[in-house]
Amino acid sequence: MVLCVRIVGLVDSVSGVGARAVSMQALSTWWPMHQIKSGIRLWRSNPAMTLALEQSLDLLPASDFITRMWPSNEHLLEHNRTLNGLVECCRIAGVHVPIRFMPSGTQNSLIIPSQKSKKASPSDIPMAPLD
């Protein structure tokens, strides 16, 4: 128990995440977000390292999943801030961001016209055979 208290205190002092917020969630909920932020920091220190942004984009599904598994206001705000920062860095670097990760209300100039969604029709819904 003493070790857990020390770890939570260490996380609080290093990451700025409140001890109460950390105690309600598994520590692993913050890992994907930390890796994404590390990729952003690496790219900012060397803009030629676009691979860091691409790998950060690969970790977004894990961060999204964890944010939905253990919802908290603080985690959601931090996730959205990180996502917005990543999208902005990708836009500057010219790295394509999948549409599903675009924050609502933003424009992605990297979307080519064939990727823009057409108007949906009922026939677009895949159906299983009724046999």
Short mmCIF file of the C-alpha atoms (twelve columns), coordinates in Angstrom:
data_MODEL
# 
_entry.id   MODEL 
# 
loop_
_atom_site.group_PDB 
_atom_site.id 
_atom_site.type_symbol 
_atom_site.label_atom_id 
_atom_site.label_alt_id 
_atom_site.label_comp_id 
_atom_site.label_asym_id 
_atom_site.label_seq_id 
_atom_site.Cartn_x 
_atom_site.Cartn_y 
_atom_site.Cartn_z 
_atom_site.pdbx_PDB_model_num 
ATOM 1   C CA . MET A 1   0.000   0.000   0.000   1 
ATOM 2   C CA . VAL A 2   2.826   2.371   0.846   1 
ATOM 3   C CA . LEU A 3   4.347   1.717   -2.566  1 
ATOM 4   C CA . CYS A 4   1.043   2.587   -4.287  1 
ATOM 5   C CA . VAL A 5   0.797   5.858   -2.376  1 
ATOM 6   C CA . ARG A 6   4.379   6.730   -3.351  1 
ATOM 7   C CA . ILE A 7   3.711   5.917   -7.038  1 
ATOM 8   C CA . VAL A 8   0.562   8.053   -7.091  1 
ATOM 9   C CA . GLY A 9   2.462   10.901  -5.415  1 
ATOM 10  C CA . LEU A 10  5.270   10.554  -7.951  1 
ATOM 11  C CA . VAL A 11  2.818   10.602  -10.879 1 
ATOM 12  C CA . ASP A 12  1.161   13.679  -9.385  1 
ATOM 13  C CA . SER A 13  4.467   15.539  -9.052  1 
ATOM 14  C CA . VAL A 14  5.826   14.528  -12.479 1 
ATOM 15  C CA . SER A 15  2.762   14.715  -14.724 1 
ATOM 16  C CA . GLY A 16  0.605   17.275  -12.951 1 
ATOM 17  C CA . VAL A 17  -2.244  14.752  -12.870 1 
ATOM 18  C CA . GLY A 18  -4.049  15.017  -9.561  1 
ATOM 19  C CA . ALA A 19  -3.590  12.141  -7.109  1 
ATOM 20  C CA . ARG A 20  -7.358  11.727  -6.765  1 
ATOM 21  C CA . ALA A 21  -7.823  11.410  -10.549 1 
ATOM 22  C CA . VAL A 22  -5.030  8.858   -10.767 1 
ATOM 23  C CA . SER A 23  -6.433  6.829   -7.878  1 
ATOM 24  C CA . MET A 24  -9.758  6.415   -9.700  1 
ATOM 25  C CA . GLN A 25  -8.237  5.082   -12.921 1 
ATOM 26  C CA . ALA A 26  -5.597  2.565   -13.770 1 
ATOM 27  C CA . LEU A 27  -2.203  4.185   -14.307 1 
ATOM 28  C CA . SER A 28  -2.128  2.619   -17.768 1 
ATOM 29  C CA . THR A 29  -4.941  4.944   -18.874 1 
ATOM 30  C CA . TRP A 30  -2.390  7.741   -19.198 1 
ATOM 31  C CA . TRP A 31  0.269   5.717   -21.047 1 
ATOM 32  C CA . PRO A 32  -0.976  6.155   -24.675 1 
ATOM 33  C CA . MET A 33  -1.505  9.873   -24.126 1 
ATOM 34  C CA . HIS A 34  2.003   10.214  -22.692 1 
ATOM 35  C CA . GLN A 35  3.463   8.417   -25.724 1 
ATOM 36  C CA . ILE A 36  1.515   10.706  -28.081 1 
ATOM 37  C CA . LYS A 37  2.852   13.768  -26.259 1 
ATOM 38  C CA . SER A 38  6.377   12.347  -26.470 1 
ATOM 39  C CA . GLY A 39  5.964   11.988  -30.238 1 
ATOM 40  C CA . ILE A 40  4.799   15.603  -30.493 1 
ATOM 41  C CA . ARG A 41  7.776   16.791  -28.420 1 
ATOM 42  C CA . LEU A 42  10.171  14.753  -30.569 1 
ATOM 43  C CA . TRP A 43  8.735   16.241  -33.777 1 
ATOM 44  C CA . ARG A 44  8.897   19.772  -32.356 1 
ATOM 45  C CA . SER A 45  12.574  19.292  -31.506 1 
ATOM 46  C CA . ASN A 46  13.304  17.893  -35.002 1 
ATOM 47  C CA . PRO A 47  10.630  18.613  -37.655 1 
ATOM 48  C CA . ALA A 48  12.211  16.045  -39.988 1 
ATOM 49  C CA . MET A 49  10.973  13.291  -37.629 1 
ATOM 50  C CA . THR A 50  7.492   12.945  -39.115 1 
ATOM 51  C CA . LEU A 51  7.595   9.263   -38.144 1 
ATOM 52  C CA . ALA A 52  7.059   10.397  -34.536 1 
ATOM 53  C CA . LEU A 53  3.759   12.009  -35.561 1 
ATOM 54  C CA . GLU A 54  2.730   8.945   -37.570 1 
ATOM 55  C CA . GLN A 55  3.366   6.697   -34.577 1 
ATOM 56  C CA . SER A 56  1.427   9.102   -32.375 1 
ATOM 57  C CA . LEU A 57  -1.499  8.765   -34.786 1 
ATOM 58  C CA . ASP A 58  -1.199  4.973   -34.455 1 
ATOM 59  C CA . LEU A 59  -1.670  5.296   -30.682 1 
ATOM 60  C CA . LEU A 60  -4.819  7.431   -30.930 1 
ATOM 61  C CA . PRO A 61  -7.231  4.453   -31.121 1 
ATOM 62  C CA . ALA A 62  -5.817  3.112   -27.840 1 
ATOM 63  C CA . SER A 63  -6.159  6.513   -26.208 1 
ATOM 64  C CA . ASP A 64  -9.721  6.883   -27.523 1 
ATOM 65  C CA . PHE A 65  -10.663 3.435   -26.230 1 
ATOM 66  C CA . ILE A 66  -9.227  4.063   -22.778 1 
ATOM 67  C CA . THR A 67  -10.884 7.483   -22.591 1 
ATOM 68  C CA . ARG A 68  -14.236 5.805   -23.223 1 
ATOM 69  C CA . MET A 69  -13.531 2.897   -20.839 1 
ATOM 70  C CA . TRP A 70  -12.660 5.115   -17.861 1 
ATOM 71  C CA . PRO A 71  -14.396 8.407   -18.577 1 
ATOM 72  C CA . SER A 72  -13.430 11.371  -16.456 1 
ATOM 73  C CA . ASN A 73  -13.649 15.066  -17.205 1 
ATOM 74  C CA . GLU A 74  -9.948  15.644  -16.598 1 
ATOM 75  C CA . HIS A 75  -8.870  12.757  -18.827 1 
ATOM 76  C CA . LEU A 76  -11.276 13.808  -21.584 1 
ATOM 77  C CA . LEU A 77  -10.022 17.414  -21.503 1 
ATOM 78  C CA . GLU A 78  -6.404  16.273  -21.625 1 
ATOM 79  C CA . HIS A 79  -7.195  13.820  -24.439 1 
ATOM 80  C CA . ASN A 80  -8.866  16.570  -26.480 1 
ATOM 81  C CA . ARG A 81  -5.967  18.986  -25.879 1 
ATOM 82  C CA . THR A 82  -3.486  16.326  -26.958 1 
ATOM 83  C CA . LEU A 83  -5.571  15.435  -30.017 1 
ATOM 84  C CA . ASN A 84  -5.836  19.083  -31.081 1 
ATOM 85  C CA . GLY A 85  -2.080  19.548  -30.646 1 
ATOM 86  C CA . LEU A 86  -1.338  16.403  -32.646 1 
ATOM 87  C CA . VAL A 87  -3.671  17.402  -35.481 1 
ATOM 88  C CA . GLU A 88  -2.087  20.863  -35.627 1 
ATOM 89  C CA . CYS A 89  1.433   19.400  -35.740 1 
ATOM 90  C CA . CYS A 90  0.379   16.934  -38.451 1 
ATOM 91  C CA . ARG A 91  -1.141  19.773  -40.476 1 
ATOM 92  C CA . ILE A 92  2.105   21.749  -40.260 1 
ATOM 93  C CA . ALA A 93  4.241   18.690  -41.079 1 
ATOM 94  C CA . GLY A 94  2.008   17.569  -43.953 1 
ATOM 95  C CA . VAL A 95  1.116   14.249  -42.315 1 
ATOM 96  C CA . HIS A 96  -2.335  12.924  -43.239 1 
ATOM 97  C CA . VAL A 97  -4.775  12.689  -40.327 1 
ATOM 98  C CA . PRO A 98  -7.645  10.197  -40.760 1 
ATOM 99  C CA . ILE A 99  -11.035 11.904  -40.758 1 
ATOM 100 C CA . ARG A 100 -12.203 9.995   -37.673 1 
ATOM 101 C CA . PHE A 101 -9.515  11.731  -35.591 1 
ATOM 102 C CA . MET A 102 -10.290 15.245  -36.784 1 
ATOM 103 C CA . PRO A 103 -11.760 17.346  -33.974 1 
ATOM 104 C CA . SER A 104 -15.247 18.525  -34.850 1 
ATOM 105 C CA . GLY A 105 -15.383 21.851  -36.637 1 
ATOM 106 C CA . THR A 106 -11.864 21.680  -38.112 1 
ATOM 107 C CA . GLN A 107 -10.856 21.640  -41.741 1 
ATOM 108 C CA . ASN A 108 -8.296  19.164  -43.012 1 
ATOM 109 C CA . SER A 109 -6.618  20.573  -46.094 1 
ATOM 110 C CA . LEU A 110 -4.897  17.221  -46.604 1 
ATOM 111 C CA . ILE A 111 -8.130  15.407  -47.459 1 
ATOM 112 C CA . ILE A 112 -8.206  14.749  -51.166 1 
ATOM 113 C CA . PRO A 113 -11.573 15.227  -52.937 1 
ATOM 114 C CA . SER A 114 -12.127 11.479  -53.438 1 
ATOM 115 C CA . GLN A 115 -11.952 10.988  -49.642 1 
ATOM 116 C CA . LYS A 116 -14.657 13.527  -48.876 1 
ATOM 117 C CA . SER A 117 -17.837 11.776  -47.925 1 
ATOM 118 C CA . LYS A 118 -20.629 11.777  -50.439 1 
ATOM 119 C CA . LYS A 119 -24.219 12.116  -49.428 1 
ATOM 120 C CA . ALA A 120 -25.324 8.823   -47.897 1 
ATOM 121 C CA . SER A 121 -28.189 6.824   -49.281 1 
ATOM 122 C CA . PRO A 122 -30.045 3.826   -47.813 1 
ATOM 123 C CA . SER A 123 -28.426 1.541   -50.395 1 
ATOM 124 C CA . ASP A 124 -24.989 2.285   -48.866 1 
ATOM 125 C CA . ILE A 125 -25.816 0.259   -45.755 1 
ATOM 126 C CA . PRO A 126 -24.260 -3.222  -45.994 1 
ATOM 127 C CA . MET A 127 -26.783 -5.961  -45.403 1 
ATOM 128 C CA . ALA A 128 -26.283 -9.598  -44.525 1 
ATOM 129 C CA . PRO A 129 -27.983 -12.209 -46.710 1 
ATOM 130 C CA . LEU A 130 -31.386 -13.198 -45.380 1 
ATOM 131 C CA . ASP A 131 -30.944 -16.919 -46.169 1 
# 
